[in-house]
């Protein structure tokens, strides 16, 4: 059985990014919640982004591998328009 860690997009900053950035640029933004295998996440240190929220720094070229370690479903917890 794999251990899991909850991951809400970029945690506390997910709402602000979805609301303030995505809506402005794309017309809609989503805050999501999902779990990722804990052992896999250990390779990514949690960092403070702008001193306001924590972020897990997965690079774009690693996203396919990151996605294979998501456990269960991705939940949309809020939609902004």
Buried (B, 14 or more C-beta within 10 A) or exposed (E): EEEBBEBBBBBEBBBBBBBEEBBEEEEEBBBBBBBBBEEBBEEBEEEEBEEEBEBBEBEEEEEEEBEEBBBEEBEEBEEBE
